[in-house]
Amino acid sequence: MEEKNSNQQMLAAEEEAFSSAARIKYYDIVIDKGRGAIITDVEGHDYIDLLASASSTNTGHAHPKVVKAIADQAARLIQYTPAYFANSQAARLAPRLAALAPISGPVEVAWGNSGSDANDAIIKFARAATGRQYIVSFTGAYHGSTYGSMAISSVTLNMSRKMGPLLPGVVKVPFPSPWDKLAGESDNQFVDRMYKAFLQPFETYLPAEEVAAIVIEPIQGDGGIIKVPQAYMEKIYAFAKQNGILFAIDEVNQGMGRTGKWWSIQHFPGIEPDLMSVGKSLASGMPLSAVVGRKEIMEALGPAANVYTTAGNPVTAAAAANATLDVIEEEHLVERSAKLGQKAKDFFDQEQAKHDFVGDARLYGLNGGISIVDPATGKGDVEATTKLMYRIFEVGAIIISLRGNILRFQPPLVITEEQLDKAFAIIDQAFAELAAGKLSLPSNAEELGWE
């Protein structure tokens, strides 16, 4: 009988050949398989997945319909580059995705391989359509790791450290983060102050008539699962429209039903983007992304300006994506996210009432950021967060942190209520043990999470 490798054996072998720049370290496991909301490591340990592969498996792991679509298509045609010819799956997918976009009028799409290149494409199309160079993005944003998308990101210094100069023509403005709200400041006062900070570059050194696009995550993902205040969004949207600036949104993390709506921008009545990026769960985690936009913008570039050999691949992308859309629609996963998201909100609200170290619990659908704070200061408590997430892992669920002190809660939208209740029990146990002073840091605590 063949002996199974252990997690430690496989990780030790991999370490000799794998760059540390290519993974954010959390747990010493090697994932072997997954089904629905459960993943299993090479030693046979099961975990409830509360991360959904960074929100890229909203339909769960190895959904039978997605698996069948991939297998059936692989037997027909594995690859022929869509850069030269259409394939039957991608030709079917493009109008479906265009019809789902929260954009009125004629809409077109262009394929990519990841959310990173979809955000690069936003920069390309926006500059081409407007004839302007500048792109405005926000602090705390994560748009990807290619040079363009990295240049408009600012979630960690390691995405700019040692790699400059990055893409020129990018200006970052402060994101209206709730942690920047002053004591005693009303919501309206906070929005006004943050909008004033947004305007400062335009009033001092950045000519509005030279700005091609404003790029924003309506709900920041890796920045901490934070929704933009409605009034702030309305102000920057109006500013964009008044100045001929394209309004672009990143739906890579928060789209595809994650927030209880198809797209996170749909939480903002009256706001309609010109361009949007989609990825991750578009093909249930298979490598596919898209930039979606108004036809006149998407026609601003000619052939070869945004082509990739494998983008829109008939197996890994288009067949999986068509099946993904079928699953989301047939299993009502958008509505399910909203329903189970309310259940999750009720649970975390109860935990917040019980424990003074739960500073804030932001839930938008089955999707949330739970801030862990030092009760004495109200500031983020990275050590307590690390203790919690590691204990949750030990007891049987996978959860990670954002910004050091925020638990990232994004289970697959197909998670059963029984599995969700079990996950809540695990989290409740970990919280209670932290409150009782029973938790300790793992030996590799200083290596875990974002820097």
ZAMARGU-4260 file (C-alpha; in steps of 0.2 Angstrom, whole numbers, plus 5000, padded with zeros to 4 digits):
<rodrens>
0) 5000/5000/5000 | 5007/5017/4995 | 5012/5028/5010 | 5004/5045/5010 | 5015/5060/5012
5) 5012/5071/5027 | 5009/5090/5026 | 5026/5093/5033 | 5035/5081/5021 | 5027/5089/5006
10) 5029/5107/5012 | 5048/5104/5015 | 5050/5097/4998 | 5041/5111/4990 | 5051/5124/5000
15) 5067/5120/4991 | 5059/5125/4974 | 5045/5138/4978 | 5047/5156/4980 | 5042/5164/4997
20) 5035/5179/4987 | 5021/5168/4979 | 5012/5164/4995 | 5005/5172/5010 | 5009/5160/5024
25) 4995/5154/5036 | 4994/5136/5040 | 5006/5121/5036 | 4994/5111/5026 | 4993/5104/5009
30) 4976/5103/5001 | 4972/5087/4992 | 4954/5088/4988 | 4937/5098/4991 | 4919/5095/4990
35) 4906/5109/4993 | 4912/5119/5008 | 4924/5105/5014 | 4942/5104/5010 | 4954/5089/5015
40) 4972/5090/5017 | 4984/5076/5011 | 4983/5068/5029 | 4965/5066/5027 | 4959/5080/5039
45) 4943/5089/5034 | 4940/5108/5037 | 4925/5119/5034 | 4931/5132/5021 | 4927/5149/5027
50) 4938/5157/5014 | 4931/5149/4998 | 4948/5150/4990 | 4949/5169/4992 | 4931/5171/4986
55) 4935/5161/4970 | 4924/5146/4973 | 4907/5154/4977 | 4899/5138/4970 | 4909/5127/4981
60) 4923/5115/4978 | 4921/5102/4963 | 4903/5106/4960 | 4896/5091/4950 | 4889/5102/4936
65) 4905/5112/4934 | 4916/5096/4935 | 4905/5088/4921 | 4906/5104/4910 | 4925/5104/4912
70) 4926/5085/4908 | 4914/5085/4893 | 4923/5100/4885 | 4940/5093/4888 | 4935/5078/4878
75) 4930/5090/4863 | 4943/5104/4863 | 4955/5108/4876 | 4963/5124/4869 | 4963/5135/4853
80) 4968/5152/4857 | 4953/5164/4857 | 4966/5178/4851 | 4963/5171/4833 | 4946/5161/4833
85) 4930/5160/4843 | 4926/5144/4852 | 4908/5138/4855 | 4909/5140/4874 | 4916/5157/4875
90) 4904/5163/4861 | 4890/5158/4872 | 4897/5165/4888 | 4901/5183/4881 | 4883/5188/4879
95) 4877/5180/4895 | 4890/5190/4905 | 4886/5206/4896 | 4868/5204/4900 | 4872/5202/4918
100) 4882/5217/4919 | 4875/5232/4929 | 4878/5243/4914 | 4864/5250/4903 | 4866/5251/4884
105) 4877/5240/4873 | 4890/5231/4883 | 4905/5221/4878 | 4918/5210/4886 | 4936/5205/4884
110) 4943/5190/4892 | 4958/5188/4903 | 4966/5175/4914 | 4965/5183/4931 | 4958/5198/4940
115) 4975/5206/4939 | 4975/5207/4920 | 4956/5212/4920 | 4961/5228/4930 | 4976/5231/4918
120) 4963/5230/4904 | 4953/5244/4913 | 4968/5255/4913 | 4971/5251/4894 | 4953/5254/4889
125) 4950/5269/4900 | 4966/5278/4893 | 4962/5274/4875 | 4943/5279/4876 | 4947/5296/4885
130) 4964/5300/4878 | 4969/5304/4896 | 4983/5297/4906 | 4979/5298/4925 | 4971/5284/4935
135) 4964/5287/4952 | 4963/5273/4965 | 4961/5271/4983 | 4972/5267/4998 | 4969/5249/5005
140) 4964/5243/4988 | 4969/5226/4981 | 4967/5225/4962 | 4980/5212/4958 | 4999/5208/4956
145) 5003/5212/4938 | 5012/5229/4936 | 4997/5239/4931 | 4985/5232/4944 | 4999/5232/4957
150) 5002/5250/4953 | 4984/5255/4958 | 4984/5244/4973 | 4990/5249/4991 | 4985/5235/5003
155) 5003/5230/5008 | 5020/5238/5006 | 5026/5222/4999 | 5017/5225/4983 | 5028/5240/4979
160) 5044/5237/4990 | 5059/5234/4979 | 5050/5234/4962 | 5048/5252/4957 | 5046/5262/4947
165) 5028/5256/4945 | 5016/5261/4932 | 5016/5280/4930 | 5001/5291/4930 | 4993/5283/4945
170) 4986/5294/4960 | 4980/5287/4976 | 4967/5295/4987 | 4962/5290/5005 | 4948/5276/5006
175) 4934/5281/5018 | 4939/5268/5030 | 4928/5267/5046 | 4944/5267/5056 | 4948/5284/5051
180) 4932/5292/5058 | 4936/5304/5072 | 4928/5303/5089 | 4911/5312/5089 | 4911/5314/5070
185) 4894/5311/5062 | 4893/5301/5046 | 4890/5316/5036 | 4905/5325/5043 | 4915/5310/5040
190) 4910/5309/5022 | 4913/5327/5019 | 4930/5326/5026 | 4935/5311/5016 | 4928/5319/5000
195) 4938/5335/5004 | 4953/5323/5004 | 4948/5316/4988 | 4947/5333/4980 | 4964/5339/4986
200) 4974/5332/4972 | 4962/5339/4959 | 4963/5356/4967 | 4982/5356/4968 | 4991/5346/4955
205) 4980/5334/4946 | 4970/5342/4931 | 4953/5333/4931 | 4952/5334/4912 | 4968/5323/4911
210) 4961/5309/4922 | 4955/5294/4912 | 4946/5284/4926 | 4943/5282/4945 | 4944/5264/4950
215) 4936/5258/4966 | 4930/5242/4975 | 4913/5246/4981 | 4916/5235/4995 | 4935/5233/4998
220) 4940/5215/4999 | 4957/5212/5005 | 4957/5230/5013 | 4945/5222/5026 | 4928/5219/5019
225) 4923/5238/5020 | 4908/5245/5011 | 4910/5263/5004 | 4898/5275/5012 | 4883/5278/5000
230) 4885/5297/5001 | 4903/5296/4998 | 4900/5285/4983 | 4887/5297/4976 | 4899/5312/4978
235) 4914/5304/4968 | 4902/5297/4955 | 4895/5314/4952 | 4912/5321/4951 | 4917/5308/4938
240) 4902/5312/4927 | 4905/5331/4929 | 4922/5329/4923 | 4921/5316/4909 | 4930/5303/4920
245) 4926/5285/4918 | 4920/5276/4933 | 4927/5259/4935 | 4923/5246/4948 | 4933/5230/4954
250) 4921/5216/4956 | 4934/5202/4956 | 4932/5198/4975 | 4915/5204/4979 | 4905/5200/4963
255) 4896/5184/4957 | 4884/5184/4971 | 4896/5185/4986 | 4887/5200/4994 | 4869/5194/4992
260) 4868/5203/4975 | 4876/5198/4958 | 4887/5213/4960 | 4893/5223/4975 | 4889/5240/4965
265) 4871/5235/4966 | 4871/5240/4985 | 4873/5258/4978 | 4856/5264/4970 | 4859/5276/4956
270) 4877/5271/4953 | 4881/5263/4936 | 4899/5259/4931 | 4907/5262/4914 | 4919/5248/4916
275) 4921/5233/4928 | 4933/5219/4931 | 4927/5201/4935 | 4937/5186/4940 | 4939/5173/4954
280) 4922/5165/4955 | 4917/5169/4937 | 4923/5151/4932 | 4922/5143/4950 | 4941/5146/4952
285) 4947/5141/4935 | 4958/5154/4927 | 4946/5166/4918 | 4943/5185/4920 | 4934/5198/4910
290) 4934/5217/4908 | 4916/5222/4905 | 4911/5239/4899 | 4901/5251/4888 | 4903/5247/4870
295) 4910/5263/4864 | 4924/5261/4878 | 4928/5243/4873 | 4929/5248/4855 | 4942/5261/4859
300) 4957/5249/4856 | 4961/5238/4840 | 4965/5220/4839 | 4980/5213/4849 | 4978/5227/4862
305) 4971/5215/4875 | 4973/5197/4869 | 4980/5182/4879 | 4984/5165/4872 | 4974/5156/4885
310) 4960/5169/4890 | 4943/5162/4886 | 4950/5144/4885 | 4936/5132/4881 | 4939/5121/4895
315) 4946/5130/4910 | 4937/5146/4907 | 4921/5146/4896 | 4914/5129/4899 | 4917/5131/4918
320) 4910/5149/4918 | 4894/5144/4908 | 4891/5130/4921 | 4895/5142/4935 | 4882/5154/4929
325) 4870/5140/4928 | 4873/5134/4945 | 4871/5152/4953 | 4855/5154/4944 | 4847/5137/4946
330) 4852/5135/4965 | 4848/5153/4968 | 4865/5157/4976 | 4863/5176/4976 | 4847/5174/4986
335) 4855/5161/4997 | 4870/5172/5000 | 4858/5186/5006 | 4848/5174/5017 | 4863/5165/5025
340) 4872/5182/5026 | 4858/5188/5038 | 4860/5172/5048 | 4879/5176/5049 | 4876/5194/5054
345) 4865/5188/5068 | 4878/5176/5074 | 4892/5189/5074 | 4881/5202/5082 | 4878/5190/5096
350) 4897/5187/5098 | 4900/5206/5098 | 4888/5208/5112 | 4897/5194/5122 | 4915/5199/5119
355) 4922/5216/5120 | 4937/5211/5109 | 4925/5210/5094 | 4925/5228/5088 | 4915/5228/5073
360) 4906/5214/5062 | 4903/5220/5044 | 4892/5208/5034 | 4886/5210/5016 | 4879/5194/5011
365) 4888/5178/5016 | 4904/5189/5016 | 4911/5198/5031 | 4925/5206/5040 | 4926/5204/5059
370) 4938/5216/5068 | 4947/5210/5083 | 4952/5224/5095 | 4961/5227/5111 | 4946/5232/5123
375) 4957/5244/5132 | 4962/5255/5117 | 4949/5250/5103 | 4964/5247/5092 | 4967/5232/5081
380) 4974/5217/5091 | 4984/5207/5079 | 4990/5195/5092 | 4972/5190/5098 | 4967/5188/5079
385) 4981/5176/5076 | 4977/5166/5091 | 4959/5165/5086 | 4961/5160/5068 | 4974/5147/5073
390) 4962/5140/5086 | 4948/5140/5073 | 4960/5130/5061 | 4964/5118/5075 | 4946/5114/5079
395) 4942/5111/5060 | 4939/5127/5050 | 4949/5138/5038 | 4949/5157/5041 | 4962/5170/5038
400) 4965/5188/5043 | 4966/5204/5034 | 4975/5220/5039 | 4982/5209/5054 | 4966/5210/5065
405) 4951/5206/5054 | 4944/5189/5052 | 4939/5186/5034 | 4923/5176/5033 | 4919/5171/5015
410) 4912/5153/5014 | 4906/5145/4998 | 4888/5150/4994 | 4883/5132/4994 | 4888/5129/5012
415) 4874/5119/5021 | 4866/5127/5036 | 4872/5112/5046 | 4890/5116/5041 | 4887/5134/5044
420) 4881/5130/5062 | 4896/5119/5065 | 4907/5133/5059 | 4898/5146/5071 | 4901/5133/5085
425) 4919/5132/5081 | 4921/5151/5081 | 4911/5153/5097 | 4922/5141/5106 | 4938/5150/5100
430) 4931/5167/5106 | 4926/5160/5123 | 4943/5152/5125 | 4951/5169/5120 | 4940/5177/5133
435) 4946/5165/5146 | 4964/5167/5142 | 4966/5149/5136 | 4974/5153/5119 | 4992/5155/5114
440) 5001/5160/5098 | 5008/5147/5086 | 5027/5145/5086 | 5027/5153/5068 | 5015/5168/5072
445) 5027/5181/5066 | 5027/5173/5049 | 5008/5173/5047 | 4997/5184/5036 | 5000/5200/5027
450) 5015/5211/5030
</rodrens>
